[in-house]
Amino acid sequence: MEGSSDTRGDSLFVGSLESLRGLAALMVAVDHSMMVLKIGGMDMIWAKPFREIGPFDAKVAKLVLLFANGGAAVTIFFVLSGVVLGLSLDHTKLGGIRLYFAFLLRRMFRIYPAYIVAILFVLLYLFTGIINHNGVSIASTFFNWSYRYTPSLPEIASNLTLLNTTLVPIGWTLTTEIVVATFFPFLYVISRKWPGYAVCIVLLALMIPTIFPAYAGVIILPHVYKFFIGLLIPRYGKPIFQLIFGNRRTGRLWFLFSILLLLAERQLMDMRHPGFGIIETTGAMLIIFGLLHANQHGGWSLLEWHPIRKLGQQSYSFYLWHFPLLFVISWFMFALVPLGIIEEHALAASLLLCAISVSITYGIASLSYSLIEAPSIRNGKHFVSRFIVR
């Protein structure tokens, strides 16, 4: 399976990259699980540097969050989207306006159906009254901030269209995917057809929002260059792979260095710092370089493990469903276990909450993939073939 490919939805399937997407979704799930409670009496541990964290339990939680780095995982998602969507367009026979509309429609069929069902689930428990909108004293600001009130009809409508993402907080990444999809085919043409110097100019231009403070409050623009870097990997990745990863022993050291780059930036640099995200993206890029060509050099066994492969296959559903399920599971914990006990054993409670929520989400994601994702992908392909391809 390593390095093999077939078509799945609107992207090209590469086994190792799909598994990497699964690991990234798991990183986000662990990250969110460790952010529910105040651990060691400390709030917002994820936002504090390690030197400011005193209690031992809080230090352990911070170490977990170092590896379960949700921000780095999102960067992996964006770079991977550029890679696999670009490879998919390499294999299409369409061109011009038909290519554009076929691509956009498939993306919408891929993203929206499962997202809408997840929102309906959130609305179900928000309107049943089981949620205490006043919050919980032992919970973090992050948790108490979520679902603070029953949404209005305009807010529900804006969430359904991804103009607002208060009902499924990770939805901002889906908004980014949809917005980038509207001009992704143009970026694809640039990445494949333009000369190298022109490609470099476009890449530098796309990186401007990460460098200038004027864009600090903009959510989407600072991430566009990550998709473009993903597009460039198939074109420029092989010679770089041979240079960096060609020797098996040296390649493993470089792979570890790539992981360090991916995970270290958010621990060492303020997110408001000009250029934030570039080091992290470089780490993601190097990891994907290695995995894309790993079939020639043995690969990495963790990504060949069946549960990880399956998680990769259903990673979108897993990523989409985990936070809404985590929120419900957390409220059951608050209702069934005395708050004093939870507060005293906050680290253990967080780890248990993580294990339970990940296990339940894994099962729900499997159902979501089978009943919603896969049919909507097939329907998208059928719609495009019937109304655009012919």
Backbone hydrogen bonds in HBPLUS format (Angstrom, degrees):
<---DONOR---> <-ACCEPTOR-->    atom                        ^
c    i                          cat <-CA-CA->   ^        H-A-AA   ^      H-
h    n   atom  resd res      DA  || num        DHA   H-A  angle D-A-AA Bond
n    s   type  num  typ     dist DA aas  dist angle  dist       angle   num
A0004-SER N   A0001-MET O   2.87 MM   3  5.18 163.8  1.89 128.6 132.6     1
A0013-PHE N   A0006-ASP O   2.66 MM   7  5.11 163.0  1.69 168.0 171.5     2
A0008-ARG N   A0011-SER O   3.19 MM   3  5.81 178.0  2.19 169.7 170.2     3
A0011-SER N   A0008-ARG O   3.31 MM   3  5.81 167.5  2.33 129.0 131.9     4
A0012-LEU N   A0084-VAL O   3.35 MM  72  5.36 169.6  2.36 125.8 127.6     5
A0017-LEU N   A0014-VAL O   3.05 MM   3  5.47 117.9  2.45 110.3 125.5     6
A0018-GLU N   A0014-VAL O   2.94 MM   4  6.13 154.5  2.01 160.1 168.3     7
A0019-SER N   A0015-GLY O   3.05 MM   4  6.32 156.9  2.10 150.3 156.3     8
A0020-LEU N   A0016-SER O   2.99 MM   4  6.22 149.5  2.08 140.0 148.6     9
A0021-ARG N   A0017-LEU O   3.00 MM   4  6.29 149.5  2.10 142.7 150.3    10
A0022-GLY N   A0018-GLU O   3.08 MM   4  6.45 147.2  2.19 141.8 150.7    11
A0022-GLY N   A0019-SER O   3.04 MM   3  4.95 115.9  2.47  91.5 107.4    12
A0023-LEU N   A0019-SER O   2.97 MM   4  6.37 154.3  2.03 151.3 157.7    13
A0024-ALA N   A0020-LEU O   2.94 MM   4  6.22 154.1  2.01 148.4 155.8    14
A0025-ALA N   A0021-ARG O   2.96 MM   4  6.26 153.7  2.03 147.0 153.7    15
A0026-LEU N   A0022-GLY O   3.00 MM   4  6.29 150.5  2.09 145.3 153.7    16
A0027-MET N   A0023-LEU O   2.91 MM   4  6.22 149.0  2.01 146.0 154.5    17
A0028-VAL N   A0024-ALA O   3.12 MM   4  6.48 154.7  2.19 148.0 153.4    18
A0029-ALA N   A0025-ALA O   3.07 MM   4  6.36 155.4  2.13 144.2 151.0    19
A0030-VAL N   A0026-LEU O   2.95 MM   4  6.21 165.7  1.97 157.9 160.2    20
A0031-ASP N   A0027-MET O   2.94 MM   4  6.01 160.5  1.97 146.8 153.1    21
A0032-HIS N   A0028-VAL O   2.93 MM   4  6.17 166.2  1.95 154.4 156.5    22
A0033-SER N   A0029-ALA O   3.00 MM   4  6.16 156.0  2.06 145.3 152.5    23
A0034-MET N   A0030-VAL O   3.03 MM   4  6.24 151.1  2.11 152.5 158.6    24
A0035-MET N   A0032-HIS O   3.07 MM   3  5.11 156.5  2.13 103.6 110.6    25
A0140-SER N   A0036-VAL O   2.84 MM 104  5.61 168.3  1.85 136.9 138.7    26
A0038-LYS N   A0138-ILE O   3.01 MM 100  5.89 165.4  2.03 161.2 156.5    27
A0042-MET N   A0039-ILE O   3.13 MM   3  5.43 165.0  2.15 108.9 112.7    28
A0047-ALA N   A0044-MET O   3.12 MM   3  5.60 148.5  2.22 110.4 118.8    29
A0048-LYS N   A0045-ILE O   3.10 MM   3  5.36 164.9  2.12 113.1 117.9    30
A0052-GLU N   A0049-PRO O   3.04 MM   3  5.69 154.1  2.11 118.4 125.6    31
A0053-ILE N   A0050-PHE O   3.12 MM   3  5.42 165.4  2.14 113.4 117.5    32
A0059-LYS N   A0055-PRO O   3.02 MM   4  6.39 147.2  2.13 147.7 157.5    33
A0059-LYS N   A0056-PHE O   3.03 MM   3  5.04 118.2  2.43  95.2 110.9    34
A0060-VAL N   A0056-PHE O   2.98 MM   4  6.35 156.9  2.03 155.6 161.5    35
A0061-ALA N   A0057-ASP O   2.99 MM   4  6.27 159.8  2.03 146.6 152.2    36
A0062-LYS N   A0058-ALA O   2.92 MM   4  6.13 152.0  2.00 143.3 151.0    37
A0063-LEU N   A0059-LYS O   2.97 MM   4  6.28 149.1  2.06 146.3 154.3    38
A0064-VAL N   A0060-VAL O   2.99 MM   4  6.36 153.3  2.06 149.7 157.1    39
A0065-LEU N   A0061-ALA O   2.93 MM   4  6.23 156.5  1.99 148.1 154.7    40
A0066-LEU N   A0062-LYS O   2.92 MM   4  6.16 124.7  2.23 136.1 150.9    41
A0066-LEU N   A0063-LEU O   3.15 MM   3  4.97 133.9  2.37  90.1 103.1    42
A0067-PHE N   A0064-VAL O   3.18 MM   3  5.62 127.2  2.48 105.4 116.1    43
A0068-ALA N   A0064-VAL O   2.81 MM   4  6.00 160.3  1.85 152.4 159.0    44
A0073-ALA N   A0069-ASN O   2.99 MM   4  6.27 151.4  2.08 149.3 158.3    45
A0074-VAL N   A0070-GLY O   3.01 MM   4  6.32 150.4  2.10 147.5 154.2    46
A0075-THR N   A0071-GLY O   3.14 MM   4  6.49 152.3  2.22 143.7 151.1    47
A0076-ILE N   A0072-ALA O   3.01 MM   4  6.38 150.7  2.09 145.9 153.8    48
A0077-PHE N   A0073-ALA O   2.98 MM   4  6.38 153.8  2.05 146.8 153.8    49
A0078-PHE N   A0074-VAL O   3.02 MM   4  6.36 160.4  2.06 154.2 157.7    50
A0079-VAL N   A0075-THR O   3.02 MM   4  6.24 170.3  2.03 157.1 159.3    51
A0080-LEU N   A0076-ILE O   2.84 MM   4  5.90 164.7  1.86 154.5 159.8    52
A0081-SER N   A0077-PHE O   2.88 MM   4  6.08 150.3  1.96 146.0 154.3    53
A0082-GLY N   A0078-PHE O   3.20 MM   4  6.52 157.1  2.25 145.8 150.5    54
A0083-VAL N   A0079-VAL O   3.07 MM   4  6.45 152.8  2.14 147.9 155.5    55
A0084-VAL N   A0080-LEU O   2.90 MM   4  6.11 165.5  1.93 170.0 166.5    56
A0085-LEU N   A0081-SER O   3.00 MM   4  5.72 157.1  2.05 143.8 151.2    57
A0086-GLY N   A0082-GLY O   3.17 MM   4  5.85 146.7  2.29 127.3 136.5    58
A0087-LEU N   A0083-VAL O   2.95 MM   4  6.24 156.7  2.00 150.6 157.4    59
A0088-SER N   A0084-VAL O   2.97 MM   4  6.12 148.6  2.07 138.6 147.1    60
A0089-LEU N   A0085-LEU O   3.01 MM   4  6.29 156.7  2.07 145.6 151.0    61
A0090-ASP N   A0086-GLY O   2.99 MM   4  6.27 138.4  2.16 141.7 153.7    62
A0091-HIS N   A0088-SER O   3.02 MM   3  5.37 142.6  2.16 105.4 115.7    63
A0092-THR N   A0089-LEU O   3.32 MM   3  5.15 165.5  2.34 100.3 104.6    64
A0099-LEU N   A0095-GLY O   3.38 MM   4  4.74 156.6  2.44 104.1 106.7    65
A0100-TYR N   A0096-GLY O   3.22 MM   4  6.57 157.2  2.28 147.0 153.4    66
A0101-PHE N   A0097-ILE O   3.07 MM   4  6.32 169.8  2.08 154.9 155.2    67
A0102-ALA N   A0098-ARG O   2.93 MM   4  5.93 157.6  1.98 146.7 153.8    68
A0103-PHE N   A0099-LEU O   2.95 MM   4  6.01 162.5  1.98 148.8 153.5    69
A0104-LEU N   A0100-TYR O   3.02 MM   4  6.23 166.9  2.04 150.9 154.6    70
A0105-LEU N   A0101-PHE O   2.96 MM   4  5.97 164.9  1.98 147.3 151.5    71
A0106-ARG N   A0102-ALA O   3.11 MM   4  6.19 158.8  2.15 144.8 150.5    72
A0107-ARG N   A0103-PHE O   3.06 MM   4  6.31 153.8  2.13 148.2 155.5    73
A0108-MET N   A0104-LEU O   3.07 MM   4  6.35 154.9  2.14 146.8 153.3    74
A0109-PHE N   A0105-LEU O   2.95 MM   4  6.21 161.1  1.99 152.1 156.9    75
A0110-ARG N   A0106-ARG O   2.89 MM   4  5.97 141.4  2.04 139.3 150.4    76
A0111-ILE N   A0107-ARG O   2.97 MM   4  6.15 149.6  2.06 148.6 155.1    77
A0112-TYR N   A0108-MET O   2.99 MM   4  5.67 157.2  2.04 146.6 153.0    78
A0116-ILE N   A0112-TYR O   2.85 MM   4  5.98 160.6  1.89 168.1 172.3    79
A0117-VAL N   A0113-PRO O   3.15 MM   4  6.44 159.3  2.19 151.6 156.6    80
A0118-ALA N   A0114-ALA O   3.03 MM   4  6.26 155.5  2.09 146.2 152.8    81
A0119-ILE N   A0115-TYR O   3.02 MM   4  6.34 151.8  2.10 147.8 155.4    82
A0120-LEU N   A0116-ILE O   3.00 MM   4  6.31 156.4  2.06 148.3 154.5    83
A0121-PHE N   A0117-VAL O   3.06 MM   4  6.36 148.9  2.16 145.9 154.0    84
A0122-VAL N   A0118-ALA O   3.06 MM   4  6.40 156.5  2.12 146.9 152.6    85
A0123-LEU N   A0119-ILE O   2.86 MM   4  6.17 163.2  1.89 157.7 162.1    86
A0124-LEU N   A0120-LEU O   2.97 MM   4  6.13 144.7  2.09 139.3 148.9    87
A0125-TYR N   A0121-PHE O   3.29 MM   4  6.74 156.1  2.35 152.5 155.3    88
A0126-LEU N   A0122-VAL O   2.93 MM   4  6.12 145.4  2.06 148.8 159.8    89
A0127-PHE N   A0123-LEU O   2.98 MM   4  5.98 154.1  2.05 147.1 151.7    90
A0135-GLY N   A0132-ASN O   3.11 MM   3  5.93 171.0  2.12 124.9 127.3    91
A0139-ALA N   A0136-VAL O   3.11 MM   3  5.34 151.7  2.19 107.2 115.9    92
A0144-ASN N   A0140-SER O   3.00 MM   4  6.27 174.9  2.00 157.7 158.8    93
A0145-TRP N   A0141-THR O   2.84 MM   4  5.79 137.0  2.02 144.8 155.2    94
A0146-SER N   A0143-PHE O   3.10 MM   3  5.43 137.9  2.29 104.7 115.6    95
A0156-ILE N   A0152-SER O   2.92 MM   4  6.23 153.4  1.99 152.2 160.2    96
A0157-ALA N   A0153-LEU O   2.92 MM   4  6.15 163.7  1.95 155.3 159.3    97
A0158-SER N   A0154-PRO O   2.94 MM   4  6.17 157.1  1.99 146.2 152.2    98
A0159-ASN N   A0155-GLU O   2.98 MM   4  6.16 145.3  2.10 142.0 151.2    99
A0160-LEU N   A0156-ILE O   2.93 MM   4  6.20 155.7  1.99 152.1 158.7   100
A0161-THR N   A0157-ALA O   3.25 MM   4  6.50 138.5  2.43 141.0 150.7   101
A0163-LEU N   A0158-SER O   2.84 MM   5  5.01 132.7  2.06 162.5 164.2   102
A0164-ASN N   A0158-SER O   3.00 MM   6  5.17 139.3  2.17 121.7 116.6   103
A0162-LEU N   A0159-ASN O   3.04 MM   3  4.89 160.8  2.08 103.4 109.4   104
A0171-GLY N   A0168-VAL O   2.66 MM   3  5.42 158.2  1.70 133.7 139.7   105
A0173-THR N   A0170-ILE O   3.09 MM   3  6.00 151.4  2.18 124.5 129.4   106
A0174-LEU N   A0171-GLY O   2.90 MM   3  4.97 122.3  2.24  97.9 113.6   107
A0175-THR N   A0171-GLY O   2.89 MM   4  6.29 153.0  1.97 155.1 163.3   108
A0176-THR N   A0172-TRP O   3.00 MM   4  6.25 154.1  2.07 140.7 147.4   109
A0177-GLU N   A0173-THR O   2.96 MM   4  6.26 152.3  2.04 139.9 147.2   110
A0178-ILE N   A0174-LEU O   2.92 MM   4  6.20 160.3  1.96 152.4 156.6   111
A0179-VAL N   A0175-THR O   2.90 MM   4  6.10 170.5  1.91 157.0 159.6   112
A0180-VAL N   A0176-THR O   2.94 MM   4  6.03 169.8  1.95 153.1 156.4   113
A0181-ALA N   A0177-GLU O   2.93 MM   4  6.02 144.0  2.06 138.5 149.0   114
A0182-THR N   A0179-VAL O   3.11 MM   3  5.49 140.7  2.27 105.0 115.2   115
A0183-PHE N   A0180-VAL O   3.11 MM   3  5.73 152.8  2.19 114.7 121.7   116
A0184-PHE N   A0180-VAL O   2.81 MM   4  5.67 112.9  2.27 144.1 162.8   117
A0186-PHE N   A0183-PHE O   3.11 MM   3  5.46 130.9  2.37 106.3 118.7   118
A0187-LEU N   A0183-PHE O   3.22 MM   4  6.66 154.6  2.29 148.9 156.3   119
A0187-LEU N   A0184-PHE O   2.97 MM   3  5.01 112.7  2.44  99.6 116.3   120
A0188-TYR N   A0184-PHE O   2.81 MM   4  6.11 149.4  1.91 154.5 164.8   121
A0189-VAL N   A0185-PRO O   3.08 MM   4  6.34 155.2  2.14 141.7 146.3   122
A0190-ILE N   A0186-PHE O   3.11 MM   4  6.40 160.7  2.15 147.8 152.8   123
A0191-SER N   A0187-LEU O   2.91 MM   4  6.14 158.8  1.95 148.9 154.7   124
A0192-ARG N   A0188-TYR O   3.01 MM   4  6.22 142.5  2.16 148.8 158.5   125
A0193-LYS N   A0189-VAL O   2.79 MM   4  5.58 157.7  1.84 153.5 159.1   126
A0194-TRP N   A0190-ILE O   3.20 MM   4  5.09 150.1  2.30 121.3 129.8   127
A0198-ALA N   A0195-PRO O   3.10 MM   3  5.50 121.5  2.46 107.9 121.7   128
A0199-VAL N   A0195-PRO O   3.04 MM   4  6.34 154.4  2.11 154.1 162.3   129
A0200-CYS N   A0196-GLY O   3.00 MM   4  6.28 155.8  2.06 150.4 156.3   130
A0201-ILE N   A0197-TYR O   3.14 MM   4  6.41 149.9  2.23 139.9 147.5   131
A0202-VAL N   A0198-ALA O   3.03 MM   4  6.34 159.4  2.08 149.8 154.6   132
A0203-LEU N   A0199-VAL O   2.91 MM   4  6.17 161.1  1.94 152.2 157.6   133
A0204-LEU N   A0200-CYS O   2.96 MM   4  6.16 163.9  1.98 149.9 153.8   134
A0205-ALA N   A0201-ILE O   2.95 MM   4  6.17 152.3  2.03 144.8 152.9   135
A0206-LEU N   A0202-VAL O   2.91 MM   4  6.18 152.6  1.99 150.6 157.8   136
A0207-MET N   A0203-LEU O   3.07 MM   4  6.32 130.1  2.33 140.3 153.6   137
A0207-MET N   A0204-LEU O   3.17 MM   3  5.06 134.1  2.40  92.1 104.8   138
A0208-ILE N   A0205-ALA O   3.24 MM   3  5.39 158.9  2.29 103.4 109.7   139
A0210-THR N   A0207-MET O   3.01 MM   3  5.56 149.2  2.11 116.0 125.2   140
A0211-ILE N   A0208-ILE O   2.90 MM   3  5.24 151.6  1.98 114.0 123.2   141
A0212-PHE N   A0208-ILE O   3.24 MM   4  6.43 155.7  2.30 169.2 175.3   142
A0275-GLY N   A0210-THR O   2.48 MM  65  4.89 163.8  1.51 143.5 140.5   143
A0215-TYR N   A0212-PHE O   3.14 MM   3  6.14 172.7  2.15 130.9 132.7   144
A0216-ALA N   A0213-PRO O   2.94 MM   3  5.09 163.5  1.97 120.1 120.0   145
A0218-VAL N   A0215-TYR O   3.03 MM   3  5.29 163.3  2.06 114.1 119.5   146
A0223-HIS N   A0220-ILE O   2.90 MM   3  5.68 163.3  1.93 130.7 136.3   147
A0224-VAL N   A0221-LEU O   3.27 MM   3  5.57 160.5  2.31 114.8 119.7   148
A0226-LYS N   A0223-HIS O   3.07 MM   3  5.56 143.5  2.20 111.1 121.1   149
A0227-PHE N   A0224-VAL O   3.10 MM   3  5.56 128.7  2.37 110.7 121.9   150
A0228-PHE N   A0224-VAL O   3.33 MM   4  6.73 156.8  2.38 147.1 153.7   151
A0229-ILE N   A0225-TYR O   2.84 MM   4  6.10 153.8  1.91 148.4 155.0   152
A0230-GLY N   A0226-LYS O   3.08 MM   4  6.32 154.5  2.15 140.5 147.2   153
A0231-LEU N   A0227-PHE O   3.00 MM   4  6.38 145.4  2.12 142.4 152.1   154
A0231-LEU N   A0228-PHE O   3.06 MM   3  4.91 116.0  2.49  90.6 106.3   155
A0232-LEU N   A0228-PHE O   3.08 MM   4  6.41 139.5  2.25 142.7 153.4   156
A0232-LEU N   A0229-ILE O   3.04 MM   3  5.08 125.9  2.35  95.8 110.0   157
A0233-ILE N   A0230-GLY O   3.32 MM   3  5.37 143.3  2.46  98.6 108.2   158
A0235-ARG N   A0232-LEU O   3.10 MM   3  5.31 121.6  2.46 102.2 117.0   159
A0236-TYR N   A0232-LEU O   2.92 MM   4  6.04 166.0  1.94 167.2 171.1   160
A0237-GLY N   A0233-ILE O   2.54 MM   4  4.52 132.6  1.75 140.9 147.3   161
A0241-PHE N   A0237-GLY O   2.69 MM   4  5.82 154.2  1.75 155.2 163.7   162
A0242-GLN N   A0238-LYS O   2.93 MM   4  6.18 162.1  1.96 155.3 159.1   163
A0243-LEU N   A0239-PRO O   3.02 MM   4  6.19 148.1  2.12 139.1 147.8   164
A0244-ILE N   A0240-ILE O   2.88 MM   4  6.08 161.0  1.91 154.3 158.7   165
A0245-PHE N   A0241-PHE O   2.62 MM   4  5.17 145.5  1.73 142.5 154.8   166
A0251-GLY N   A0247-ASN O   2.60 MM   4  5.59 154.8  1.66 158.8 167.9   167
A0252-ARG N   A0248-ARG O   3.08 MM   4  6.31 149.3  2.18 144.9 150.3   168
A0253-LEU N   A0249-ARG O   3.40 MM   4  6.76 154.8  2.47 143.6 149.6   169
A0254-TRP N   A0250-THR O   2.94 MM   4  6.26 156.8  2.00 152.0 159.0   170
A0255-PHE N   A0251-GLY O   2.83 MM   4  6.04 146.2  1.94 143.9 153.9   171
A0256-LEU N   A0252-ARG O   3.03 MM   4  6.30 157.3  2.09 146.0 150.6   172
A0257-PHE N   A0253-LEU O   2.93 MM   4  6.19 153.6  2.00 144.7 152.9   173
A0258-SER N   A0254-TRP O   2.81 MM   4  6.04 145.4  1.93 143.6 153.1   174
A0259-ILE N   A0255-PHE O   3.05 MM   4  6.40 151.1  2.13 145.7 152.6   175
A0260-LEU N   A0256-LEU O   3.03 MM   4  6.34 154.8  2.10 145.8 152.6   176
A0261-LEU N   A0257-PHE O   2.96 MM   4  6.28 156.2  2.01 147.9 153.8   177
A0262-LEU N   A0258-SER O   2.96 MM   4  6.20 154.8  2.02 145.5 152.6   178
A0263-LEU N   A0259-ILE O   3.00 MM   4  6.22 153.4  2.07 151.2 157.2   179
A0264-ALA N   A0260-LEU O   2.89 MM   4  5.66 149.8  1.98 153.5 159.6   180
A0267-GLN N   A0264-ALA O   2.94 MM   3  5.36 144.6  2.06 112.4 123.5   181
A0268-LEU N   A0264-ALA O   3.18 MM   4  6.36 131.2  2.43 149.7 163.4   182
A0268-LEU N   A0265-GLU O   3.11 MM   3  5.23 139.9  2.28 101.0 112.2   183
A0269-MET N   A0265-GLU O   2.87 MM   4  5.67 150.2  1.96 162.6 165.4   184
A0273-HIS N   A0270-ASP O   2.95 MM   3  5.36 164.4  1.97 116.7 121.2   185
A0276-PHE N   A0273-HIS O   3.01 MM   3  5.54 144.9  2.13 146.9 144.2   186
A0278-ILE N   A0275-GLY O   3.21 MM   3  5.99 168.3  2.23 144.6 146.0   187
A0281-THR N   A0277-GLY O   2.89 MM   4  5.99 155.9  1.95 144.6 151.5   188
A0282-THR N   A0278-ILE O   2.92 MM   4  6.13 148.0  2.02 143.2 152.0   189
A0283-GLY N   A0279-ILE O   3.04 MM   4  6.41 153.5  2.11 150.5 156.9   190
A0284-ALA N   A0280-GLU O   3.06 MM   4  6.42 160.5  2.10 149.8 154.6   191
A0285-MET N   A0281-THR O   2.85 MM   4  6.03 159.3  1.89 148.9 155.0   192
A0286-LEU N   A0282-THR O   2.97 MM   4  6.20 160.3  2.01 150.6 154.9   193
A0287-ILE N   A0283-GLY O   3.01 MM   4  6.25 159.5  2.05 151.4 157.0   194
A0288-ILE N   A0284-ALA O   3.00 MM   4  6.21 161.9  2.04 151.1 155.8   195
A0289-PHE N   A0285-MET O   2.83 MM   4  6.09 153.0  1.91 148.2 156.5   196
A0290-GLY N   A0286-LEU O   3.09 MM   4  6.36 165.2  2.11 148.7 150.7   197
A0291-LEU N   A0287-ILE O   2.99 MM   4  6.28 163.4  2.02 151.8 156.1   198
A0292-LEU N   A0288-ILE O   2.86 MM   4  5.80 159.9  1.90 152.6 157.1   199
A0294-ALA N   A0291-LEU O   3.22 MM   3  4.72 164.8  2.24  96.0 100.4   200
A0296-GLN N   A0293-HIS O   3.15 MM   3  5.98 162.9  2.19 121.2 125.8   201
A0297-HIS N   A0294-ALA O   2.88 MM   3  5.04 151.8  1.96 106.7 116.0   202
A0299-GLY N   A0294-ALA O   3.02 MM   5  4.40 114.0  2.47 130.6 130.3   203
A0303-LEU N   A0300-TRP O   3.13 MM   3  5.94 137.1  2.32 122.8 130.7   204
A0304-GLU N   A0301-SER O   2.89 MM   3  5.12 152.5  1.96 108.6 117.8   205
A0305-TRP N   A0302-LEU O   3.22 MM   3  5.43 163.8  2.25 107.3 112.2   206
A0308-ILE N   A0305-TRP O   3.02 MM   3  5.46 121.8  2.37 110.4 124.8   207
A0309-ARG N   A0305-TRP O   2.92 MM   4  6.22 156.6  1.98 154.1 161.8   208
A0310-LYS N   A0306-HIS O   2.85 MM   4  6.10 163.0  1.88 160.2 164.2   209
A0311-LEU N   A0307-PRO O   2.87 MM   4  6.01 153.7  1.94 139.2 147.2   210
A0312-GLY N   A0308-ILE O   2.81 MM   4  6.02 150.8  1.90 145.6 153.7   211
A0313-GLN N   A0309-ARG O   2.98 MM   4  6.31 150.6  2.07 145.2 152.9   212
A0314-GLN N   A0310-LYS O   3.08 MM   4  6.39 155.2  2.15 150.9 156.3   213
A0315-SER N   A0312-GLY O   3.32 MM   3  4.80 165.6  2.34 101.5 101.4   214
A0318-PHE N   A0314-GLN O   2.97 MM   4  6.20 164.1  1.99 156.2 161.5   215
A0319-TYR N   A0315-SER O   2.79 MM   4  5.85 166.1  1.81 150.0 153.9   216
A0320-LEU N   A0316-TYR O   2.88 MM   4  6.01 153.3  1.95 147.6 155.6   217
A0321-TRP N   A0317-SER O   2.88 MM   4  5.94 159.9  1.92 154.4 158.2   218
A0322-HIS N   A0318-PHE O   3.12 MM   4  5.91 145.8  2.24 148.7 154.4   219
A0325-LEU N   A0321-TRP O   3.15 MM   4  6.23 164.4  2.18 159.6 164.4   220
A0326-LEU N   A0322-HIS O   2.73 MM   4  5.85 160.0  1.77 158.5 165.3   221
A0327-PHE N   A0323-PHE O   2.95 MM   4  6.10 156.6  2.00 154.9 159.8   222
A0328-VAL N   A0324-PRO O   3.30 MM   4  6.57 158.6  2.35 142.4 146.7   223
A0329-ILE N   A0325-LEU O   2.91 MM   4  6.12 171.0  1.91 159.8 162.4   224
A0330-SER N   A0326-LEU O   2.88 MM   4  5.97 154.3  1.94 146.8 154.0   225
A0331-TRP N   A0327-PHE O   3.16 MM   4  6.42 152.8  2.24 143.3 149.6   226
A0332-PHE N   A0328-VAL O   3.05 MM   4  6.43 149.3  2.15 149.1 157.8   227
A0333-MET N   A0329-ILE O   3.02 MM   4  6.33 152.0  2.10 145.8 153.5   228
A0334-PHE N   A0330-SER O   2.94 MM   4  6.29 156.6  2.00 149.5 155.7   229
A0335-ALA N   A0331-TRP O   2.99 MM   4  6.13 143.0  2.13 138.5 148.3   230
A0336-LEU N   A0332-PHE O   2.94 MM   4  6.05 145.1  2.07 147.7 156.2   231
A0337-VAL N   A0333-MET O   2.93 MM   4  5.69 156.2  1.99 152.9 156.5   232
A0341-ILE N   A0338-PRO O   3.09 MM   3  5.54 125.5  2.40 108.5 120.7   233
A0342-ILE N   A0338-PRO O   3.23 MM   4  6.62 162.3  2.26 153.2 158.2   234
A0343-GLU N   A0339-LEU O   2.87 MM   4  6.04 162.3  1.90 151.3 156.3   235
A0344-GLU N   A0340-GLY O   3.01 MM   4  6.16 154.4  2.08 143.0 149.6   236
A0345-HIS N   A0341-ILE O   3.05 MM   4  6.22 145.1  2.18 145.9 154.6   237
A0349-ALA N   A0345-HIS O   2.84 MM   4  6.02 160.3  1.87 156.9 163.7   238
A0350-SER N   A0346-ALA O   2.85 MM   4  5.97 149.7  1.95 142.1 150.0   239
A0351-LEU N   A0347-LEU O   2.98 MM   4  6.29 159.1  2.02 152.5 157.6   240
A0352-LEU N   A0348-ALA O   2.89 MM   4  6.09 158.5  1.94 149.5 155.8   241
A0353-LEU N   A0349-ALA O   2.81 MM   4  5.91 156.8  1.87 144.3 151.5   242
A0354-CYS N   A0350-SER O   2.88 MM   4  6.07 148.2  1.98 141.7 150.5   243
A0355-ALA N   A0351-LEU O   2.97 MM   4  6.27 162.5  2.00 148.2 151.8   244
A0356-ILE N   A0352-LEU O   2.94 MM   4  6.17 168.0  1.95 156.9 159.7   245
A0357-SER N   A0353-LEU O   2.93 MM   4  5.93 167.0  1.95 147.2 151.6   246
A0358-VAL N   A0354-CYS O   2.90 MM   4  5.91 162.2  1.93 152.0 157.2   247
A0359-SER N   A0355-ALA O   3.09 MM   4  6.11 159.0  2.14 140.6 146.7   248
A0360-ILE N   A0356-ILE O   2.96 MM   4  6.16 169.2  1.97 156.4 159.1   249
A0361-THR N   A0357-SER O   2.89 MM   4  5.89 160.2  1.93 143.3 149.9   250
A0362-TYR N   A0358-VAL O   2.88 MM   4  5.96 148.9  1.98 143.1 151.4   251
A0363-GLY N   A0359-SER O   3.30 MM   4  6.64 154.6  2.37 144.6 149.5   252
A0364-ILE N   A0360-ILE O   2.96 MM   4  6.27 166.5  1.98 155.5 159.4   253
A0365-ALA N   A0361-THR O   2.71 MM   4  5.73 157.3  1.76 150.1 156.7   254
A0366-SER N   A0362-TYR O   3.17 MM   4  6.34 145.2  2.30 136.0 144.1   255
A0367-LEU N   A0363-GLY O   3.23 MM   4  6.63 154.5  2.30 146.5 152.4   256
A0368-SER N   A0364-ILE O   2.83 MM   4  6.09 162.2  1.86 153.4 159.1   257
A0369-TYR N   A0365-ALA O   2.81 MM   4  5.95 156.3  1.86 147.0 153.0   258
A0370-SER N   A0366-SER O   3.07 MM   4  6.24 163.0  2.10 143.9 148.4   259
A0371-LEU N   A0367-LEU O   2.81 MM   4  5.85 165.8  1.83 158.0 162.0   260
A0372-ILE N   A0368-SER O   2.81 MM   4  5.22 147.4  1.91 134.5 142.7   261
A0373-GLU N   A0368-SER O   2.92 MM   5  6.29 159.1  1.97 146.1 152.8   262
A0374-ALA N   A0369-TYR O   2.81 MM   5  5.72 173.8  1.82 155.7 157.9   263
A0376-SER N   A0372-ILE O   3.00 MM   4  6.03 157.3  2.05 148.7 155.7   264
A0377-ILE N   A0373-GLU O   2.87 MM   4  6.14 153.0  1.95 158.3 166.8   265
A0378-ARG N   A0374-ALA O   3.00 MM   4  6.26 163.7  2.03 153.4 157.4   266
A0379-ASN N   A0375-PRO O   2.82 MM   4  6.04 157.7  1.87 148.8 155.8   267
A0380-GLY N   A0376-SER O   2.91 MM   4  6.04 149.8  2.00 140.0 148.0   268
A0381-LYS N   A0377-ILE O   3.03 MM   4  6.35 158.9  2.08 150.6 155.5   269
A0382-HIS N   A0378-ARG O   2.86 MM   4  6.10 158.9  1.91 151.2 157.6   270
A0383-PHE N   A0379-ASN O   2.81 MM   4  5.95 160.9  1.85 148.8 154.1   271
A0384-VAL N   A0380-GLY O   3.00 MM   4  6.16 164.9  2.02 149.5 153.3   272
A0385-SER N   A0381-LYS O   2.91 MM   4  6.05 164.0  1.94 148.4 153.3   273
A0386-ARG N   A0382-HIS O   2.95 MM   4  6.03 145.5  2.07 145.4 154.3   274
A0387-PHE N   A0383-PHE O   2.96 MM   4  6.02 165.1  1.98 153.5 157.0   275
A0388-ILE N   A0384-VAL O   2.86 MM   4  5.09 149.3  1.96 138.2 144.1   276
A0389-VAL N   A0384-VAL O   2.94 MM   5  6.19 160.7  1.98 152.8 156.7   277
